[in-house]
Amino acid sequence: MDLILAFELMMLVTSACAALMSGWLWWHSRYQRRLAGLAGFGAMMALWCLGHIFVLHNEPQLGRYLLLANPFMPTFFLHFALRFVEQDQVRAPWLGWARRHIGWLYFLTSLVVLLSWSLDAADVLQSVALGQVFVFHSYGFLNLLYTVVLGVLAHAVLWYGWRYHQGNKKRSIVAMFLAGGWGLLLATPVVFPSFGLDWFPYPMLLLPSYPVLLVYGVVRYQMLAVNALANRALLWLVMSLLLLLLMALVSSIFGQLGMQALANVPGWQLWLYSSLVLLLTAACYRPVAKLAERLIYPGATLDPALINVWRQQLGQCQNWLQLSQTAAELLSTTLTQKVQVELPGAIAGEQSQLKLRCDRQQNQWQVQLVGWDDLTPGLRLMAEVFGSLLGSSCELLAQSLQLAEAEKQQLSQQHLVEMGALAASMAHELRNPLNIISMASAGVDAELRGHIQQQLKRADRLISDMLVYSGRLQLQYSQMELEPLLQSLLQQFDWQQVKLELKVPTGLMLQADQHRVQQVFLNLFDNANAFLRNLANASLLIEVTDLQHQIRFRVHNNGPALDASLTTQQLFRPFISKRSGGSGLGLAIVKRIMDAHQGQISFRTDLGWPVSFELLFPKFPKDTPYV
């Protein structure tokens, strides 16, 4: 083949490869923005190769414009390098500054190119090797020097990132350095004519390999599809080389016979040669395929049996902790690496850099891979498939637990109904003899009568509290102004020397059942009064805050702190009270009334007071008249 035609063909192939890869990178830059700079580099390389073709085809002016635009190639590559190496572990302020001001570099590059176009920077001369060649002179060497400096800066940025990155990121940088060295070796002959060397640029015949190797070095560790394509390409390349070697061997053996002798080869011999080629191809397929898998990048394989095992094991879990532990064990066993699985309220597995985080967002279970960037695309694909199964298992488990909770609440409601009926019956049976005792005490002395009446009141209060706690709450919503309501409730107690302070926004309204709200605060004030009346420097503070969707009440007092053995959950259970003379139902009743209003109550010890109760009422409660 004519060398000039070969050079033209290779420039055309390089331009086509660079253009195709540029378009592919630009498409994927929607998800990985750093690929946009590499896409620009590929586009400029395609134009640069076209410039050589225009020079060969007597279009010197157009070819000159395209070739003098070569500073844009390292500019795009430097932009890509700045984005590629910038990460949390690379803490260099100058990297962020350079990336933010990259527009000025594009402006400077445009200025250099425009000056090169307008000044005497290059020309097209006749050459023995290529017919017509592009040569730099005068200002053109400034263009060439600027291009080299930008290329050195880009690789300096990559080298700086190589010092800090680990794993796949570091290996990608090494691959880019190797590809860059290969590209420099191939492209250097383009400047030979500028220094008076009329040599044929043989290395440039291999230039199509440069953009392929460069792009593959970048995305090799990121995209599984690229590795699969490279696997097949390498396999076919090796098989083609073997076939060519065999044909060359056959030609060398029979070449001495001449074309006529080769034409007279019997058909069975040709069939034998074809069979030999097919047998050699079949024999070499497996080992060459394994070699290609090792050279490209080893991955992981998924089979239906493994996926079915995962689905069955995950589907048998009864709670979040069991699901988290099972998922961590299954994935760790498959990958032979420790994996930590994080589910709502449950984290299983030893501390590991590889994490599978699953939570519910916008009514869907989302699975996030944390720390998997350094693994092969095949392993990441396996984790993504496992994550989709885990998300489905989380949805099924959530529905199962929701049904179980609904059934539990139904049984609890039925139990409360039965308890309420029993409490009403007992109250009726107990109040009759209590009334008889009260009437019989009228004839005894005053001191004894006082003791009897006090115990009768205690028994009546216990009966009333039991009826409230076990009965069915029927809410009658109405608007009430909070400041006068709380003031009237405070006045019902003998506070003695207790300092009272009420902080309520004027005119603040609450939509709730007024009778039940009064019960809530009467119980809280009664508890506080019992502990504060005989205490020096006693204080009670009620704070009401208007939040965006709630009204918050905080009732503080500086009475004795609660028993440390009581947890917040235990505090609101019935018959837990440590107060002398208390029924043990006051806080349990408060909790039940708050639940009926879709509100919350909690005991706080982090607000600067020994005793603090926080109540949250919704501003716009849903219609729930019966609880």
C-alpha positions in Angstrom: 0.0 0.0 0.0 1.2 3.5 -0.8 2.6 5.2 2.4 0.8 8.5 1.8 -2.5 6.6 1.3 -1.8 4.6 4.5 -1.1 7.9 6.4 -4.3 9.4 5.1 -6.3 6.3 6.0 -4.9 6.3 9.6 -5.7 10.0 10.1 -9.2 9.3 8.9 -9.6 6.3 11.2 -8.2 8.3 14.2 -10.5 11.1 13.5 -13.5 8.8 13.3 -12.5 7.0 16.5 -11.9 10.2 18.4 -15.3 11.7 17.2 -17.2 8.6 18.1 -15.7 8.4 21.6 -16.2 12.1 22.0 -19.9 11.7 21.4 -20.1 8.7 23.7 -18.3 10.6 26.5 -20.5 13.6 26.0 -23.6 11.5 26.4 -22.3 9.9 29.6 -21.2 13.3 31.0 -24.8 13.8 32.0 -24.1 11.4 34.9 -20.3 12.0 35.3 -19.6 15.6 34.6 -15.9 15.2 34.6 -16.1 13.3 31.3 -17.2 16.5 29.5 -13.6 17.7 29.4 -12.4 14.4 27.9 -15.2 14.6 25.3 -13.9 18.0 24.3 -10.4 16.6 24.0 -11.6 13.8 21.7 -13.5 16.3 19.5 -10.4 18.5 19.1 -8.3 15.5 18.3 -10.8 14.5 15.5 -10.5 18.0 14.0 -6.7 17.9 14.3 -6.5 14.7 12.3 -8.9 16.2 9.7 -6.5 19.1 9.4 -3.8 16.7 8.1 -6.2 15.2 5.6 -7.1 18.7 4.3 -3.4 19.5 3.9 -2.9 16.3 1.8 -5.9 17.2 -0.4 -4.7 20.7 -1.3 -6.9 22.6 1.2 -4.0 24.3 3.0 -5.9 27.2 4.5 -8.6 25.0 6.2 -5.9 22.5 7.3 -3.8 25.3 8.7 -6.7 26.6 10.8 -7.5 23.1 12.2 -3.9 22.3 13.0 -3.2 25.7 14.7 -6.2 25.0 17.0 -4.3 22.2 18.7 -3.9 24.2 22.0 -7.5 23.4 22.7 -6.7 19.7 23.1 -4.5 20.1 26.2 -6.9 22.8 27.5 -9.8 20.3 27.5 -7.5 17.6 29.0 -6.4 19.9 31.8 -10.0 20.7 32.5 -10.8 17.0 32.7 -7.7 16.4 34.9 -8.8 19.1 37.4 -12.2 17.5 37.8 -10.9 13.9 37.9 -8.4 14.4 40.8 -10.6 16.7 42.9 -12.1 14.7 45.8 -12.4 14.9 49.5 -9.0 13.4 50.3 -7.2 15.8 47.8 -7.3 18.9 49.9 -5.6 21.5 47.7 -7.3 25.0 47.6 -5.5 25.7 44.3 -7.3 22.8 42.6 -10.7 24.2 43.4 -9.6 27.7 42.4 -8.2 26.5 39.1 -11.4 24.6 38.3 -13.6 27.6 39.2 -11.5 29.9 36.9 -11.0 27.5 34.0 -13.0 29.9 31.8 -10.0 32.2 31.8 -7.8 29.4 30.5 -10.2 28.8 27.6 -10.2 32.5 26.9 -6.3 32.6 26.8 -6.3 29.5 24.6 -8.7 31.2 22.2 -6.5 34.2 22.1 -3.4 32.2 21.3 -5.3 30.4 18.5 -6.7 33.6 17.0 -3.2 35.2 17.1 -1.8 32.1 15.4 -4.4 32.3 12.7 -3.8 36.0 12.1 0.0 36.0 12.3 2.6 34.2 10.2 2.6 31.0 12.3 2.6 28.1 9.9 2.7 27.1 6.2 2.2 24.1 3.9 5.3 22.9 2.0 6.1 20.2 -0.4 7.6 17.0 1.0 9.2 13.9 -0.5 7.8 11.7 2.3 4.2 13.0 2.3 3.8 15.2 -0.7 2.5 18.2 1.3 3.2 18.8 5.0 2.3 21.3 7.7 5.3 23.2 9.2 5.5 25.6 12.1 7.6 28.8 11.8 7.9 32.1 13.5 4.8 32.6 15.9 3.8 29.0 15.3 6.5 27.9 17.7 4.8 29.9 20.4 1.6 28.0 19.6 3.5 24.7 19.9 5.2 25.8 23.2 1.9 26.8 24.7 0.4 23.4 23.7 3.3 21.5 25.3 3.1 23.6 28.6 -0.6 22.9 28.9 0.0 19.2 28.4 2.7 19.2 31.1 0.4 21.0 33.5 -2.4 18.5 32.9 -0.1 15.6 33.7 1.3 17.5 36.7 -2.3 17.7 38.0 -2.7 14.0 37.5 0.6 13.3 39.2 -0.5 15.4 42.2 -3.8 13.5 42.4 -1.9 10.2 42.1 -0.1 11.0 45.4 -3.3 11.2 47.3 -5.7 8.7 45.6 -5.9 5.0 46.2 -7.3 2.0 44.5 -9.0 2.3 41.1 -8.6 6.1 41.0 -4.8 5.7 41.3 -4.7 3.0 38.7 -6.7 5.1 36.3 -4.2 7.9 36.6 -1.3 5.5 35.9 -3.2 4.3 32.8 -3.6 7.9 31.6 0.1 8.5 32.1 1.0 5.5 30.0 -1.5 6.4 27.3 -0.2 10.0 27.3 3.4 8.7 26.9 2.2 6.5 24.0 0.4 9.4 22.4 3.5 11.7 22.7 5.6 9.0 21.0 3.1 8.7 18.1 2.5 12.4 17.6 6.0 13.7 17.9 6.9 13.0 14.1 4.3 15.8 13.2 7.0 18.4 14.1 9.8 16.7 12.0 9.2 18.9 8.9 9.3 22.1 11.1 12.9 21.2 11.9 13.9 20.4 8.4 13.5 16.6 8.7 11.8 15.2 5.7 11.0 11.8 7.2 7.9 9.7 6.9 6.0 9.7 10.2 5.8 6.0 10.7 4.7 6.1 14.4 1.6 8.1 13.4 0.3 5.1 11.6 -0.5 3.7 15.0 -2.3 6.9 16.2 -5.8 5.4 16.2 -4.7 3.4 19.2 -4.1 6.5 21.3 -7.6 7.8 21.9 -8.9 4.3 22.4 -6.3 3.5 25.1 -6.7 6.9 26.8 -10.5 6.7 27.1 -10.3 3.1 28.2 -7.8 3.9 30.8 -10.2 6.5 32.3 -13.5 4.5 32.2 -12.1 1.0 32.6 -12.7 1.0 36.4 -16.1 2.8 36.1 -18.3 1.1 33.6 -18.9 -2.6 33.2 -20.1 -2.3 29.5 -16.7 -0.9 28.5 -14.9 -3.8 30.0 -17.2 -6.3 28.3 -16.7 -4.6 24.9 -12.9 -4.5 25.4 -13.0 -8.2 26.4 -14.6 -9.1 23.1 -12.3 -6.8 21.1 -9.2 -8.2 22.6 -10.4 -11.8 21.9 -11.1 -11.1 18.3 -7.8 -9.3 17.9 -5.8 -12.2 19.2 -7.8 -14.7 17.1 -7.3 -12.5 14.0 -3.5 -12.4 14.6 -3.4 -16.1 15.0 -5.3 -16.6 11.7 -3.0 -14.1 9.9 0.0 -15.9 11.3 -1.3 -19.2 10.0 -2.0 -17.8 6.6 1.5 -16.3 6.5 3.0 -19.6 7.4 1.0 -21.3 4.6 2.1 -18.6 2.1 5.7 -18.9 3.0 5.7 -22.7 2.6 3.9 -22.6 -0.8 5.1 -19.3 -2.0 8.1 -20.9 -3.6 5.8 -22.9 -5.8 4.4 -19.8 -7.4 0.9 -18.6 -8.0 0.2 -21.3 -10.6 1.3 -24.1 -8.2 -0.9 -22.6 -5.5 -3.8 -22.4 -7.8 -3.4 -26.1 -8.6 -3.6 -27.2 -5.0 -6.2 -30.0 -4.8 -9.5 -29.3 -3.1 -9.0 -31.8 -0.3 -5.9 -29.9 0.7 -7.7 -26.6 0.8 -10.4 -28.4 2.9 -7.6 -29.7 5.2 -6.1 -26.2 5.6 -9.6 -24.8 6.4 -10.2 -27.6 8.9 -6.8 -26.9 10.5 -7.7 -23.3 10.9 -11.1 -24.1 12.4 -9.5 -26.6 14.8 -6.9 -24.1 15.8 -9.5 -21.4 16.4 -11.6 -23.8 18.5 -8.6 -24.9 20.5 -7.4 -21.4 21.2 -10.8 -19.9 22.0 -11.0 -20.9 25.7 -7.5 -20.1 26.8 -7.5 -16.8 24.8 -10.9 -15.9 26.4 -9.6 -16.6 29.9 -6.5 -14.5 29.1 -8.7 -11.7 27.9 -10.7 -11.8 31.0 -7.6 -11.5 33.2 -6.1 -8.8 31.1 -9.2 -6.6 30.8 -10.6 -6.8 34.3 -11.9 -9.7 36.4 -15.5 -9.5 37.5 -18.3 -11.5 39.1 -21.0 -13.6 37.7 -24.6 -13.9 38.7 -26.7 -17.0 38.1 -30.4 -17.6 38.8 -29.7 -20.2 41.5 -27.8 -17.7 43.6 -30.5 -15.1 43.2 -33.1 -17.6 44.3 -31.1 -18.5 47.4 -30.8 -14.8 48.2 -34.6 -14.2 47.8 -35.5 -17.2 50.0 -33.1 -16.3 52.8 -34.2 -12.7 52.9 -37.8 -13.6 52.7 -37.6 -15.7 55.9 -36.5 -12.8 58.1 -39.1 -11.7 60.8 -37.6 -8.4 62.0 -35.2 -5.7 60.9 -32.2 -6.9 62.9 -32.6 -10.4 61.5 -32.9 -9.1 57.9 -29.9 -6.9 58.4 -27.8 -9.7 59.8 -28.9 -12.2 57.1 -28.2 -9.7 54.3 -24.7 -8.9 55.6 -23.9 -12.6 55.9 -25.2 -13.5 52.4 -23.3 -10.7 50.6 -20.1 -11.1 52.6 -20.0 -14.8 51.9 -20.6 -14.2 48.1 -18.0 -11.5 47.8 -15.6 -13.0 50.3 -15.3 -9.5 51.9 -16.9 -8.0 54.9 -20.0 -6.0 54.1 -22.0 -3.9 56.5 -25.8 -3.6 55.9 -27.6 -0.7 57.4 -31.4 -0.8 57.7 -33.8 1.4 59.7 -33.0 0.8 63.3 -30.6 -2.1 62.6 -27.0 -2.3 61.6 -25.4 -5.7 61.0 -21.9 -6.8 60.3 -18.6 -5.7 61.5 -17.4 -2.2 60.8 -16.4 -2.2 57.1 -15.7 0.2 54.3 -18.2 -1.6 52.2 -21.7 -0.6 53.2 -25.1 -1.3 51.9 -27.5 1.4 53.1 -31.3 0.9 52.7 -33.9 3.4 53.8 -37.4 4.5 52.7 -37.6 7.7 50.7 -40.8 9.0 49.1 -42.7 5.8 49.7 -39.9 3.7 48.0 -37.0 1.8 49.4 -33.7 3.3 48.1 -30.4 1.3 48.3 -27.1 3.2 48.4 -23.7 1.6 47.9 -21.1 3.3 50.2 -17.4 2.6 49.7 -17.8 0.5 46.5 -16.0 2.8 44.1 -12.7 0.9 44.5 -14.3 -2.5 43.5 -14.7 -3.9 40.0 -17.7 -3.1 37.9 -18.8 -6.8 38.2 -18.8 -6.8 42.0 -20.7 -3.5 42.0 -23.3 -5.0 39.7 -23.7 -7.9 42.0 -24.2 -5.5 44.9 -26.8 -3.6 43.0 -28.7 -6.7 42.1 -28.6 -7.8 45.8 -29.6 -4.3 46.8 -32.8 -4.5 44.6 -33.7 -7.8 46.3 -33.0 -6.3 49.7 -35.3 -3.3 48.9 -38.1 -5.7 47.9 -37.6 -7.7 51.1 -37.7 -4.5 53.2 -41.0 -3.6 51.6 -42.5 -7.0 52.4 -41.2 -7.0 55.9 -42.5 -3.5 56.5 -46.0 -4.6 55.3 -45.8 -7.7 57.5 -44.8 -5.7 60.6 -47.5 -3.2 59.8 -50.2 -5.9 59.7 -48.9 -7.4 62.9 -49.0 -4.0 64.6 -52.5 -3.4 63.4 -53.6 -6.8 64.7 -51.9 -6.0 68.0 -53.6 -2.7 68.3 -56.9 -4.3 67.5 -56.4 -6.8 70.3 -55.3 -4.0 72.7 -58.4 -2.0 71.8 -60.6 -5.1 72.5 -58.8 -5.5 75.8 -59.4 -1.9 76.7 -63.1 -2.3 75.9 -63.3 -5.3 78.2 -61.3 -3.6 80.9 -63.5 -0.5 80.6 -66.6 -2.6 81.1 -65.0 -4.4 84.1 -63.9 -1.1 85.6 -67.4 0.4 85.2 -68.9 -2.6 86.9 -66.4 -2.5 89.7 -66.9 1.3 90.2 -70.6 0.8 90.6 -70.1 -2.1 93.1 -67.4 -0.2 95.1 -69.2 3.1 95.4 -72.2 1.6 97.1 -70.3 0.3 100.1 -68.2 3.5 100.2 -71.3 5.6 100.4 -72.6 3.5 103.3 -69.2 3.9 105.1 -69.4 7.7 104.5 -72.8 7.9 106.0 -71.9 5.6 109.0 -68.9 7.9 109.8 -71.1 10.8 110.6 -71.6 9.5 114.2 -67.9 9.2 115.1 -65.7 11.9 116.6 -64.4 14.6 114.3 -60.8 13.5 114.1 -61.7 9.9 113.1 -64.3 11.2 110.7 -61.7 13.3 109.0 -59.4 10.4 108.5 -62.3 8.3 107.1 -63.4 11.0 104.7 -59.8 11.5 103.5 -59.4 7.8 102.6 -62.9 7.8 101.0 -61.8 10.7 98.7 -58.6 8.8 97.8 -60.7 5.7 96.9 -63.1 7.8 94.9 -60.3 9.5 93.0 -58.7 6.1 92.3 -62.0 4.8 90.9 -62.5 8.0 88.7 -58.9 7.6 87.4 -59.4 4.0 86.6 -62.7 4.8 84.7 -60.9 7.5 82.7 -57.9 5.3 81.8 -59.9 2.2 80.9 -62.9 3.9 79.3 -63.4 5.0 75.7 -62.3 8.5 74.9 -64.7 10.6 72.9 -63.2 13.8 71.7 -65.2 17.0 71.2 -62.9 19.4 69.3 -63.3 23.2 69.9 -61.1 26.3 69.8 -59.8 27.5 73.2 -57.5 30.4 74.2 -54.6 29.0 76.1 -53.6 31.8 78.4 -56.8 32.2 80.4 -57.3 28.4 80.4 -53.9 27.7 82.0 -54.3 30.6 84.5 -57.7 29.2 85.7 -56.2 25.7 86.1 -53.3 27.0 88.1 -55.7 28.9 90.5 -57.3 25.6 91.5 -54.3 24.6 93.6 -52.9 25.8 96.9 -49.3 26.6 95.8 -48.3 28.3 99.0 -44.8 29.8 98.4 -44.2 28.3 95.0 -43.1 30.8 92.4 -45.4 30.5 89.3 -44.4 31.7 85.9 -46.6 31.4 82.7 -45.2 32.3 79.3 -47.9 32.1 76.6 -48.2 34.2 73.5 -51.2 36.4 73.8 -54.3 35.2 71.8 -52.7 31.8 71.0 -55.5 29.3 70.3 -55.6 25.5 70.4 -58.0 23.1 68.6 -58.6 20.2 71.0 -61.1 18.7 73.4 -61.2 21.3 76.2 -62.3 18.9 78.9 -59.5 16.4 78.1 -56.9 19.2 77.9 -57.9 20.3 81.3 -57.4 16.8 82.6 -53.9 16.7 81.2 -52.7 19.9 82.9 -54.6 19.2 86.1 -52.7 15.9 86.5 -49.4 17.6 85.7 -50.1 20.5 88.0 -51.3 18.1 90.8 -48.1 16.1 90.6 -46.0 19.3 90.6 -47.9 20.7 93.6 -47.5 17.6 95.6 -43.7 17.8 95.4 -43.3 21.7 95.5 -45.6 22.9 98.3 -43.2 22.2 101.2 -40.0 22.9 99.2 -37.9 26.1 99.7 -37.4 28.3 96.6 -39.8 26.1 94.6 -40.6 27.2 91.1 -43.0 26.2 88.3 -42.6 27.4 84.8 -45.1 26.8 81.9 -43.8 27.7 78.4 -46.0 27.6 75.3 -44.4 28.0 71.9 -46.2 28.3 68.5 -44.3 26.1 66.0 -45.0 25.7 62.3 -47.3 22.6 62.6 -47.5 22.1 66.3 -48.1 23.9 69.6 -45.5 23.0 72.2 -46.0 23.0 76.0 -43.1 22.7 78.4 -43.9 22.3 82.1 -40.8 22.7 84.3 -40.3 22.5 88.0 -37.3 22.4 90.3 -38.7 19.6 92.5 -36.8 16.4 93.3 -35.5 14.6 90.3 -37.3 11.4 89.3 -35.9 8.0 90.2 -33.1 7.1 87.8 -34.4 3.6 87.6 -37.5 4.9 85.8 -37.2 5.0 82.0 -39.3 7.4 79.9 -41.3 4.5 78.6 -42.0 3.2 82.1 -43.0 6.6 83.5 -46.2 6.7 81.5 -47.4 3.2 82.4 -50.2 2.7 84.9 -49.4 2.1 88.6 -45.7 3.2 88.3 -46.1 6.3 90.5 -43.7 6.8 93.4 -45.7 9.6 94.9 -47.3 9.0 98.3 -51.0 8.9 98.0 -51.0 8.8 94.2 -53.2 6.5 92.2 -50.4 5.6 89.7 -52.7 6.5 86.8 -52.1 10.3 86.4 -49.3 10.2 83.8 -50.8 7.1 82.1 -54.1 9.1 81.6 -52.1 12.1 80.3 -50.3 9.8 77.8 -53.6 8.3 76.6 -55.2 11.7 76.1 -52.2 12.9 74.1 -52.3 9.9 71.9 -56.0 10.5 71.3 -55.1 14.0 70.0 -52.3 12.6 67.8 -49.9 14.4 70.1 -46.8 13.5 72.0 -45.6 13.7 75.6 -42.1 13.1 76.8 -40.0 13.6 79.9 -36.9 15.8 79.4 -33.8 16.1 81.6 -31.8 18.2 79.1 -33.6 21.5 79.5 -31.9 22.8 82.6 -34.6 21.8 85.1 -34.7 18.7 87.3 -38.2 17.8 86.0 -39.5 18.9 82.6 -42.5 17.5 80.6 -42.8 18.4 76.9 -46.2 18.1 75.2 -46.8 18.6 71.4 -50.3 19.2 70.1 -50.9 19.2 66.3 -52.3 22.5 65.0 -54.5 20.7 62.5 -55.5 17.3 64.0 -57.1 14.7 61.9 -60.7 13.8 62.7 -60.2 11.0 65.4 -63.2 11.3 67.7 -62.9 7.9 69.4 -59.9 6.2 70.9 
